[in-house]
């Protein structure tokens, strides 16, 4: 009932709640929670970044977000110097997870309304929670290898 009062579609609430449950079970994130209409998962390798799932205009998006300009720039610099394509890195991770049908649209990179640096992709229409979490984990695995997202070696 609370979801209806907030204007969030009950079907979306069920999807997001299942995404939170599966994301927490994956152990790929330091924290997984729903904040209204957004699933927010803190990155395991850098607490200044998070992975999110949200709906916009009826579409579901998976995102990496951070308010830290230098963290975003470190990722961009790694991609520039290595010549790697982030979409290819994410697709490789998806293929390793058994997804060969390209469930994500192209990656957009921008600064959002909250002034967070963002990489995001639209998830194919009708995706279930398990596929959405596979996409989010693929993002996390690919980005954990770049810039200051890498775990520090002791």
N, C-alpha and C positions, 0 to 999 in steps of 0.2 A: 504494500500500500504506500509506503514512503516513497518508492520509486515513482509512482504515478504523481504524487504531490510535487516531486522535484521535476517532473516533466521528462523523465527518462523512460523509454519504452521498456516494459517488463521483459520482453524477449532479449533486449540488449543487456538488461541487468542480469538475467540468467547466464548469458554468454560470458559477461565480465566476471561474474562470481566463479564460474567454472574455470576461466582463464587464471584467476588468482589461485585457485586450488591447485591446478596443474603446474603453474609456474613455481609455486612454493614446493611442490613435490619434486620438481626437476632439480632442485638444489643449484640451479644456475645463477641465482640471484641472492643478494644479501638479505633482501626483504621483498615481499610481494603483498600488496594491499590494493583495495579498491577505494578510490577517492571520488565519490559521486559517480560520474560517468566515465572515469578513467581508471585503468589498471596501471599502477605505478610500482615498478620493480627497481630497487636500487642495484646498481652494478656491483657484482662481486669483486671486481678488480679495481674499482675506483669509486668511492662514495660520492664524488662530485658529479656523477653521471647516473642516469636512470634510463630504463626501457619502459615505454608506455604503449598501451593499447587504448584507442579512443575511437569514437564514431564521429564522423563529420559529414553532414549531408546524406546520411544513410549508408555511407561507406565506412569500413573499418580500416584503421591505419595502425601499423606497428612503427614505433619511433625510438630513436636514441635521442636523449635531450640532456643538455647541461648549460648552466648559466656561466660556466668557466670558459671564457674566450680562448685562453691558452690551451686548454684541453682539446677544444675543437680544432684549433690551429695545429696542434701536434699530430692529430689524425690526418688532417689535410696535407701536412708536410710529408708524412710517411707515404701517403698515397701518391703524392707528386714525385718523390724521390725514387720510390720503387717502381712506379709505373703501373701499379696494381689498380684494378677497377673494383670499387667497393661492391657493386652489384654482382660481379663475378665471384668475389670472395663469399658473399652471402649465399649465392646460388650453390657454390661448392659445399657449404655447410648444410644447406637444405638437401642436396643430393646425398650427402653422407647420412642424413636422417631419413632417407628413403623417399623424399619428395622430388620427383622428376618432372612434375607438370607445371613448374614455374608459378607458384601461388602468390608471388608478389609482383606488383607493378614497379616501375622504375623508381629509383631512389631520388627524392628531392632533398636539397640541402638549403636551409634558410634559417633566419632568426624569427622565432614566433612572436606572438603578441605579448607574451610574458618575458620577452627579451632573452629567451633560451636558444642556444644554438641547437639545430635539429637536423637529423637525417631521418627521413620517413618514407614508407612505402605503403601503398594501398594493398590490402589483402583481397584475394579473389572473392567475389560475391558468394555468399552462402557458406563460407568457411566455418567449420565447427571449432570449438575451443581448442581441441588437440592440435589442429593445423595452425591456429593463431599462435599457440605457445611454441610450436616448432619454428615458426617464422621469427618469433621474438628470441628464442635461444640461438637461432642461426645468426641473427644480428649480433647478439652478445658474444658469441664465439668468434665471429669475424672481427668485430671491433676490439675485442680483448687483445688482439695481436698488433694493434696499431697505436702509435704515439704514446701518450702518457696513460693509456688504458692498460698497457702491459703491466703485469704484476712485477713489482720490484724484486730483483734477485738479492738474496741475503749473502 
